[in-house]
């Protein structure tokens, strides 16, 4: 869901992909107030940015859904086209590397508490 900036009367004046300030509130893309603001070219660009940000987070939802279906053997990896299989395996590999690397980073507070 995008964030909106409201004027002093509470009317939506801008739609953002990420909050610009603590006062920015969330709103559904389908809300009529969003449609009213989206009449200009700059508003269309803002909405496209919101959609891109939404796409990125939604990819993670789909990735998690596919993992659950694979884990429960409701779906087999080989049921998917080869290109999809490669992308899924590549993302799994990258996530595993990130996880492994994050374990290597030791917080300074933890480092002082470690006994060698």
TIRO-2110 file (N, C-alpha, C; in Angstrom, 1 decimal):
// TIRO-2110
0.8, -1.2, 0.0, N, 1, A
0.0, 0.0, 0.0, CA, 1, A
0.9, 1.2, 0.0, C, 1, A
0.5, 2.2, -0.8, N, 2, A
1.3, 3.5, -0.8, CA, 2, A
1.0, 4.3, 0.4, C, 2, A
1.8, 5.3, 0.5, N, 3, A
1.7, 6.3, 1.6, CA, 3, A
1.1, 7.6, 1.0, C, 3, A
0.4, 8.4, 1.7, N, 4, A
-0.1, 9.6, 1.2, CA, 4, A
0.2, 10.8, 2.1, C, 4, A
0.4, 11.9, 1.5, N, 5, A
0.6, 13.2, 2.2, CA, 5, A
-0.7, 14.0, 2.1, C, 5, A
-1.2, 14.5, 3.2, N, 6, A
-2.5, 15.2, 3.2, CA, 6, A
-2.2, 16.7, 3.6, C, 6, A
-3.0, 17.5, 3.0, N, 7, A
-2.9, 19.0, 3.4, CA, 7, A
-3.6, 19.2, 4.7, C, 7, A
-3.6, 20.5, 5.1, N, 8, A
-4.1, 20.8, 6.4, CA, 8, A
-5.6, 20.5, 6.6, C, 8, A
-6.3, 20.4, 5.4, N, 9, A
-7.8, 20.0, 5.4, CA, 9, A
-8.0, 18.5, 5.4, C, 9, A
-6.9, 17.7, 5.3, N, 10, A
-7.1, 16.3, 5.3, CA, 10, A
-7.2, 15.7, 3.9, C, 10, A
-7.0, 16.5, 2.9, N, 11, A
-7.1, 16.1, 1.5, CA, 11, A
-5.8, 15.5, 1.0, C, 11, A
-5.8, 14.4, 0.3, N, 12, A
-4.6, 13.8, -0.2, CA, 12, A
-4.0, 14.7, -1.3, C, 12, A
-2.8, 15.0, -1.1, N, 13, A
-2.1, 15.9, -2.1, CA, 13, A
-0.9, 15.2, -2.8, C, 13, A
-0.5, 14.1, -2.3, N, 14, A
0.6, 13.4, -2.9, CA, 14, A
0.5, 11.9, -2.5, C, 14, A
1.0, 11.0, -3.4, N, 15, A
1.1, 9.6, -3.2, CA, 15, A
2.5, 9.1, -3.3, C, 15, A
3.0, 8.4, -2.3, N, 16, A
4.4, 8.1, -2.2, CA, 16, A
4.6, 6.5, -2.1, C, 16, A
5.7, 6.0, -2.6, N, 17, A
6.0, 4.6, -2.5, CA, 17, A
6.5, 4.3, -1.1, C, 17, A
7.2, 5.3, -0.4, N, 18, A
7.7, 5.1, 0.9, CA, 18, A
7.3, 6.3, 1.7, C, 18, A
7.2, 6.2, 3.0, N, 19, A
6.8, 7.4, 3.8, CA, 19, A
7.9, 8.5, 3.8, C, 19, A
7.5, 9.7, 3.6, N, 20, A
8.4, 10.8, 3.6, CA, 20, A
8.6, 11.4, 5.0, C, 20, A
7.5, 11.2, 5.8, N, 21, A
7.6, 11.7, 7.2, CA, 21, A
6.7, 10.8, 8.0, C, 21, A
6.8, 11.0, 9.3, N, 22, A
6.0, 10.2, 10.3, CA, 22, A
4.5, 10.4, 10.1, C, 22, A
4.1, 11.6, 9.5, N, 23, A
2.7, 11.9, 9.4, CA, 23, A
2.1, 11.3, 8.2, C, 23, A
2.9, 10.8, 7.2, N, 24, A
2.4, 10.2, 6.0, CA, 24, A
1.6, 8.9, 6.4, C, 24, A
0.4, 8.7, 5.9, N, 25, A
-0.4, 7.6, 6.2, CA, 25, A
-0.5, 6.6, 5.0, C, 25, A
-0.9, 5.4, 5.3, N, 26, A
-1.1, 4.4, 4.3, CA, 26, A
-2.5, 4.5, 3.7, C, 26, A
-2.7, 4.1, 2.5, N, 27, A
-4.0, 4.1, 1.8, CA, 27, A
-4.0, 3.1, 0.7, C, 27, A
-5.1, 2.5, 0.5, N, 28, A
-5.3, 1.5, -0.6, CA, 28, A
-5.2, 2.2, -2.0, C, 28, A
-4.5, 1.5, -2.9, N, 29, A
-4.4, 2.1, -4.3, CA, 29, A
-5.8, 2.3, -4.9, C, 29, A
-6.8, 1.5, -4.5, N, 30, A
-8.1, 1.6, -5.0, CA, 30, A
-9.0, 2.7, -4.4, C, 30, A
-8.4, 3.4, -3.4, N, 31, A
-9.2, 4.5, -2.8, CA, 31, A
-9.5, 5.6, -3.8, C, 31, A
-10.7, 6.2, -3.7, N, 32, A
-11.0, 7.3, -4.6, CA, 32, A
-10.1, 8.5, -4.4, C, 32, A
-9.6, 8.7, -3.2, N, 33, A
-8.7, 9.9, -3.0, CA, 33, A
-7.4, 9.7, -3.8, C, 33, A
-7.0, 8.5, -4.0, N, 34, A
-5.8, 8.2, -4.8, CA, 34, A
-6.1, 8.5, -6.2, C, 34, A
-7.2, 8.1, -6.7, N, 35, A
-7.6, 8.3, -8.1, CA, 35, A
-7.7, 9.8, -8.4, C, 35, A
-8.2, 10.6, -7.5, N, 36, A
-8.3, 12.0, -7.7, CA, 36, A
-7.0, 12.7, -7.8, C, 36, A
-6.0, 12.2, -7.0, N, 37, A
-4.7, 12.8, -7.1, CA, 37, A
-3.9, 12.4, -8.3, C, 37, A
-4.2, 11.2, -8.8, N, 38, A
-3.5, 10.6, -9.9, CA, 38, A
-3.8, 11.2, -11.3, C, 38, A
-4.4, 12.3, -11.3, N, 39, A
-4.8, 12.9, -12.6, CA, 39, A
-3.7, 13.6, -13.4, C, 39, A
-2.6, 13.9, -12.7, N, 40, A
-1.5, 14.6, -13.4, CA, 40, A
-0.3, 13.7, -13.8, C, 40, A
0.5, 14.2, -14.7, N, 41, A
1.7, 13.4, -15.1, CA, 41, A
2.6, 13.0, -13.9, C, 41, A
2.9, 14.0, -13.1, N, 42, A
3.8, 13.7, -11.9, CA, 42, A
3.1, 12.7, -11.0, C, 42, A
1.8, 12.8, -10.9, N, 43, A
1.1, 11.8, -10.0, CA, 43, A
1.2, 10.4, -10.6, C, 43, A
1.1, 10.3, -12.0, N, 44, A
1.2, 9.1, -12.6, CA, 44, A
2.6, 8.5, -12.4, C, 44, A
3.6, 9.3, -12.4, N, 45, A
5.0, 8.8, -12.1, CA, 45, A
5.1, 8.3, -10.7, C, 45, A
4.5, 9.1, -9.8, N, 46, A
4.5, 8.6, -8.4, CA, 46, A
3.8, 7.3, -8.2, C, 46, A
2.7, 7.1, -8.9, N, 47, A
1.9, 5.9, -8.8, CA, 47, A
2.8, 4.7, -9.4, C, 47, A
3.5, 5.0, -10.5, N, 48, A
4.3, 4.0, -11.1, CA, 48, A
5.4, 3.5, -10.1, C, 48, A
6.0, 4.5, -9.3, N, 49, A
7.0, 4.2, -8.3, CA, 49, A
6.4, 3.4, -7.2, C, 49, A
5.2, 3.7, -6.8, N, 50, A
4.5, 2.9, -5.8, CA, 50, A
4.3, 1.5, -6.3, C, 50, A
3.9, 1.3, -7.5, N, 51, A
3.7, 0.0, -8.1, CA, 51, A
5.0, -0.8, -8.2, C, 51, A
6.1, -0.2, -8.5, N, 52, A
7.4, -0.9, -8.5, CA, 52, A
7.7, -1.3, -7.2, C, 52, A
7.6, -0.5, -6.2, N, 53, A
7.9, -0.8, -4.8, CA, 53, A
7.0, -2.0, -4.3, C, 53, A
5.7, -1.9, -4.7, N, 54, A
4.8, -3.0, -4.4, CA, 54, A
5.2, -4.3, -5.1, C, 54, A
5.6, -4.2, -6.3, N, 55, A
6.1, -5.4, -7.1, CA, 55, A
7.3, -6.1, -6.3, C, 55, A
8.2, -5.3, -5.9, N, 56, A
9.4, -5.8, -5.2, CA, 56, A
9.0, -6.6, -3.9, C, 56, A
8.1, -6.0, -3.2, N, 57, A
7.7, -6.7, -2.0, CA, 57, A
6.8, -7.9, -2.3, C, 57, A
6.0, -7.8, -3.3, N, 58, A
5.1, -8.9, -3.7, CA, 58, A
5.9, -10.1, -4.3, C, 58, A
7.1, -9.8, -4.9, N, 59, A
7.9, -10.9, -5.3, CA, 59, A
8.3, -11.8, -4.2, C, 59, A
8.6, -11.2, -3.0, N, 60, A
9.0, -12.0, -1.8, CA, 60, A
7.8, -12.8, -1.4, C, 60, A
6.6, -12.3, -1.4, N, 61, A
5.4, -13.0, -1.1, CA, 61, A
5.3, -14.3, -2.0, C, 61, A
5.5, -14.1, -3.3, N, 62, A
5.4, -15.2, -4.2, CA, 62, A
6.5, -16.2, -4.0, C, 62, A
7.7, -15.7, -3.7, N, 63, A
8.8, -16.6, -3.4, CA, 63, A
8.5, -17.5, -2.2, C, 63, A
8.0, -16.9, -1.1, N, 64, A
7.6, -17.6, 0.1, CA, 64, A
6.5, -18.6, -0.2, C, 64, A
5.5, -18.2, -1.0, N, 65, A
4.4, -19.1, -1.3, CA, 65, A
5.0, -20.3, -2.1, C, 65, A
5.8, -20.1, -3.0, N, 66, A
6.4, -21.2, -3.8, CA, 66, A
7.2, -22.1, -2.9, C, 66, A
7.9, -21.6, -1.9, N, 67, A
8.7, -22.4, -1.0, CA, 67, A
7.8, -23.3, -0.2, C, 67, A
6.7, -22.7, 0.3, N, 68, A
5.7, -23.5, 1.1, CA, 68, A
5.2, -24.6, 0.3, C, 68, A
4.8, -24.3, -0.9, N, 69, A
4.2, -25.3, -1.8, CA, 69, A
5.2, -26.4, -2.1, C, 69, A
6.5, -26.1, -2.3, N, 70, A
7.5, -27.0, -2.5, CA, 70, A
7.8, -27.9, -1.3, C, 70, A
7.8, -27.2, -0.1, N, 71, A
8.1, -27.9, 1.1, CA, 71, A
7.0, -28.9, 1.4, C, 71, A
5.8, -28.6, 1.1, N, 72, A
4.6, -29.5, 1.4, CA, 72, A
4.4, -30.5, 0.3, C, 72, A
5.3, -30.4, -0.7, N, 73, A
5.2, -31.3, -1.9, CA, 73, A
3.9, -31.2, -2.6, C, 73, A
3.2, -30.0, -2.6, N, 74, A
2.0, -29.7, -3.3, CA, 74, A
2.4, -29.4, -4.8, C, 74, A
3.6, -28.8, -4.9, N, 75, A
4.2, -28.5, -6.2, CA, 75, A
5.6, -29.0, -6.2, C, 75, A
6.0, -29.6, -7.3, N, 76, A
7.3, -30.0, -7.5, CA, 76, A
8.1, -29.0, -8.4, C, 76, A
9.3, -28.8, -8.1, N, 77, A
10.1, -27.8, -8.8, CA, 77, A
10.1, -28.1, -10.3, C, 77, A
10.2, -29.4, -10.6, N, 78, A
10.2, -29.8, -12.0, CA, 78, A
8.8, -29.6, -12.7, C, 78, A
7.8, -29.2, -12.0, N, 79, A
6.5, -28.9, -12.6, CA, 79, A
6.6, -27.5, -13.3, C, 79, A
7.6, -26.7, -12.9, N, 80, A
7.7, -25.4, -13.4, CA, 80, A
8.6, -25.3, -14.6, C, 80, A
8.4, -24.3, -15.5, N, 81, A
9.3, -24.2, -16.6, CA, 81, A
10.8, -24.1, -16.2, C, 81, A
11.7, -24.5, -17.0, N, 82, A
13.1, -24.5, -16.7, CA, 82, A
13.6, -23.1, -16.3, C, 82, A
13.2, -22.1, -17.0, N, 83, A
13.6, -20.7, -16.6, CA, 83, A
13.1, -20.4, -15.2, C, 83, A
11.9, -20.8, -14.8, N, 84, A
11.4, -20.5, -13.5, CA, 84, A
12.2, -21.3, -12.5, C, 84, A
12.5, -22.5, -12.8, N, 85, A
13.3, -23.3, -11.8, CA, 85, A
14.7, -22.7, -11.6, C, 85, A
15.3, -22.2, -12.7, N, 86, A
16.6, -21.5, -12.5, CA, 86, A
16.5, -20.3, -11.6, C, 86, A
15.5, -19.5, -11.8, N, 87, A
15.4, -18.3, -11.1, CA, 87, A
15.1, -18.6, -9.6, C, 87, A
14.3, -19.6, -9.3, N, 88, A
14.0, -20.0, -7.9, CA, 88, A
15.3, -20.5, -7.2, C, 88, A
16.0, -21.3, -7.9, N, 89, A
17.2, -21.9, -7.3, CA, 89, A
18.3, -20.8, -7.2, C, 89, A
18.4, -19.8, -8.1, N, 90, A
19.3, -18.7, -8.0, CA, 90, A
19.0, -17.9, -6.8, C, 90, A
17.7, -17.5, -6.6, N, 91, A
17.3, -16.7, -5.5, CA, 91, A
17.5, -17.4, -4.1, C, 91, A
17.3, -18.7, -4.1, N, 92, A
17.5, -19.5, -2.9, CA, 92, A
19.0, -19.5, -2.6, C, 92, A
19.8, -19.6, -3.6, N, 93, A
21.3, -19.6, -3.4, CA, 93, A
21.8, -18.3, -2.9, C, 93, A
21.2, -17.2, -3.4, N, 94, A
21.6, -15.9, -3.0, CA, 94, A
21.2, -15.6, -1.6, C, 94, A
19.9, -16.0, -1.2, N, 95, A
19.4, -15.8, 0.2, CA, 95, A
20.3, -16.6, 1.1, C, 95, A
20.7, -17.8, 0.8, N, 96, A
21.5, -18.7, 1.6, CA, 96, A
22.9, -18.0, 1.9, C, 96, A
23.5, -17.4, 0.8, N, 97, A
24.8, -16.7, 0.9, CA, 97, A
24.6, -15.5, 1.9, C, 97, A
23.5, -14.7, 1.7, N, 98, A
23.3, -13.6, 2.6, CA, 98, A
23.1, -14.0, 4.0, C, 98, A
22.4, -15.1, 4.2, N, 99, A
22.3, -15.6, 5.6, CA, 99, A
23.6, -16.0, 6.2, C, 99, A
24.4, -16.7, 5.4, N, 100, A
25.7, -17.1, 5.8, CA, 100, A
26.6, -15.9, 6.2, C, 100, A
26.6, -14.9, 5.3, N, 101, A
27.4, -13.7, 5.5, CA, 101, A
27.0, -13.0, 6.8, C, 101, A
25.7, -12.9, 7.0, N, 102, A
25.2, -12.2, 8.2, CA, 102, A
25.6, -12.9, 9.4, C, 102, A
25.8, -14.1, 9.4, N, 103, A
26.2, -14.9, 10.6, CA, 103, A
27.7, -14.6, 10.9, C, 103, A
28.5, -14.2, 9.9, N, 104, A
29.9, -13.9, 10.0, CA, 104, A
30.1, -12.5, 10.7, C, 104, A
29.2, -11.6, 10.6, N, 105, A
29.3, -10.3, 11.2, CA, 105, A
29.0, -10.4, 12.6, C, 105, A
29.9, -10.0, 13.5, N, 106, A
29.7, -10.1, 14.9, CA, 106, A
29.5, -8.7, 15.4, C, 106, A
28.5, -8.5, 16.2, N, 107, A
28.2, -7.2, 16.9, CA, 107, A
29.3, -7.0, 17.9, C, 107, A
29.7, -5.7, 18.0, N, 108, A
30.8, -5.4, 19.0, CA, 108, A
30.5, -5.8, 20.4, C, 108, A
29.2, -5.6, 20.8, N, 109, A
28.8, -6.0, 22.1, CA, 109, A
28.9, -7.5, 22.3, C, 109, A
28.5, -8.2, 21.3, N, 110, A
28.6, -9.7, 21.4, CA, 110, A
30.0, -10.1, 21.4, C, 110, A
30.9, -9.4, 20.6, N, 111, A
32.3, -9.7, 20.5, CA, 111, A
33.0, -9.6, 21.9, C, 111, A
32.6, -8.6, 22.7, N, 112, A
33.2, -8.4, 24.0, CA, 112, A
32.7, -9.5, 25.0, C, 112, A
31.6, -10.1, 24.8, N, 113, A
31.0, -11.1, 25.7, CA, 113, A
31.5, -12.5, 25.3, C, 113, A
32.1, -12.6, 24.1, N, 114, A
32.6, -14.0, 23.7, CA, 114, A
33.8, -14.4, 24.5, C, 114, A
33.8, -15.7, 24.8, N, 115, A
34.9, -16.3, 25.5, CA, 115, A
35.7, -17.1, 24.5, C, 115, A
37.0, -16.9, 24.5, N, 116, A
37.8, -17.6, 23.5, CA, 116, A
38.5, -18.7, 24.1, C, 116, A
END
